[in-house]
Every structure is written in structure tokens, then in C-alpha cells.
């Protein structure tokens, strides 16, 4: 989305990302509740919500830091920084698979 050439492409990327995030936060607690032991089920199912709120806080902090940049570059970096945790997650999943 940070490389989007126009507003319509940016909004399409936001739409697709929103659907993906919605599915992830719907499926993760359900899957966790099915595979976790009864004694820790509540704790494990609440972790996605805790990390979501922590991620929102980190997003606000990083957006404040990037607000000092030029308008043309600032919003692109705001979107691009969000890809860094996704890359780490992708590498971790590949490490698990191979």
C-alpha cells in the first residue's frame, strides 16, 4: 500500500488487508480454544486481543514519530513499517515448515 500510485489503489489495499485481519482475529481465538488445555484456554484466547491493543499503541507512537516527516514520505513510511512484523512472522512460519 505504501507504493500505491493513487488513492483508489490504496483503498483497495486497505480493504484486502482489513478482510485478512478480520479473518485472522476470528480464526485465531477459535483455533486456540480447540487445541489448548482447559486450564489455560481463557488466557491463551485473550492474547490476540492484548497484542492487538499493544499493536495499536505502537502504531500511534510510530505515527507520531513519522508525522514530523514530509507529507509525501510520512504516510508511506507509516504503512511500510507495518510490514516489518509481517516479514518476521513469515520467516518464522517458513522456519517451522522447513
C-alpha positions in Angstrom: 0.0 0.0 0.0 3.0 2.3 0.6 3.8 2.1 -3.1 0.3 2.8 -4.3 0.1 5.1 -7.3 -3.3 6.6 -6.4 -6.0 6.8 -3.8 -8.2 4.0 -5.3 -5.3 1.5 -5.1 -4.6 2.5 -1.6 -8.2 2.0 -0.5 -8.3 -1.4 -2.3 -5.2 -2.5 -0.4 -6.8 -1.3 2.9 -9.9 -3.3 2.1 -8.0 -6.5 1.3 -5.8 -6.1 4.5 -8.9 -5.5 6.6 -10.5 -8.7 5.4 -7.4 -10.6 6.1 -7.0 -9.2 9.6 -10.7 -9.8 10.3 -10.4 -13.4 9.4 -7.2 -13.8 11.4 -8.8 -12.4 14.5 -11.9 -14.5 14.0 -10.0 -17.8 13.5 -7.1 -17.4 15.9 -9.1 -17.5 19.2 -11.4 -20.2 17.8 -8.4 -22.4 16.8 -6.6 -21.7 20.1 -9.7 -22.7 22.1 -9.9 -26.0 20.3 -6.2 -27.0 20.8 -5.4 -25.6 24.2 -5.9 -27.3 27.6 -8.8 -26.3 29.7 -6.6 -24.8 32.4 -5.1 -22.2 30.1 -7.8 -21.7 27.5 -9.0 -18.3 28.7 -5.5 -16.9 29.0 -4.5 -18.1 25.5 -7.7 -17.0 23.8 -7.3 -13.4 25.2 -3.7 -13.0 24.0 -4.7 -11.9 20.4 -6.8 -9.1 21.9 -4.0 -8.0 24.2 -1.5 -8.0 21.3 -3.9 -6.1 19.1 -4.2 -3.3 21.6 -0.5 -3.2 22.1 0.0 -3.0 18.4 -2.4 -0.1 18.1 -0.4 1.7 20.8 2.8 1.1 18.9 1.1 2.3 15.8 0.1 5.6 17.4 3.7 6.0 18.7 5.3 5.3 15.4 2.8 7.5 13.5 3.6 10.4 15.9 7.3 9.9 15.1 6.6 9.8 11.3 4.4 12.9 11.5 7.5 15.1 11.5 8.4 13.9 8.0 7.2 15.4 4.8 3.7 14.7 3.8 4.7 12.7 0.7 7.0 10.4 2.6 5.5 10.2 6.0 2.3 8.2 5.2 4.3 5.8 3.1 6.6 5.0 5.9 3.7 4.7 8.3 2.3 1.9 6.1 5.7 0.4 5.4 6.7 0.0 9.0 3.7 -2.3 9.5 5.2 -4.8 7.0 8.2 -5.4 9.2 6.5 -7.6 11.8 4.7 -9.4 9.0 8.1 -10.3 7.4 9.4 -11.7 10.8 6.2 -13.7 11.1 6.6 -15.1 7.5 10.2 -16.1 8.2 9.1 -17.8 11.5 6.4 -19.7 9.7 8.8 -20.8 7.0 11.3 -21.9 9.7 8.5 -24.0 11.3 7.6 -25.6 7.9 11.1 -26.5 6.8 
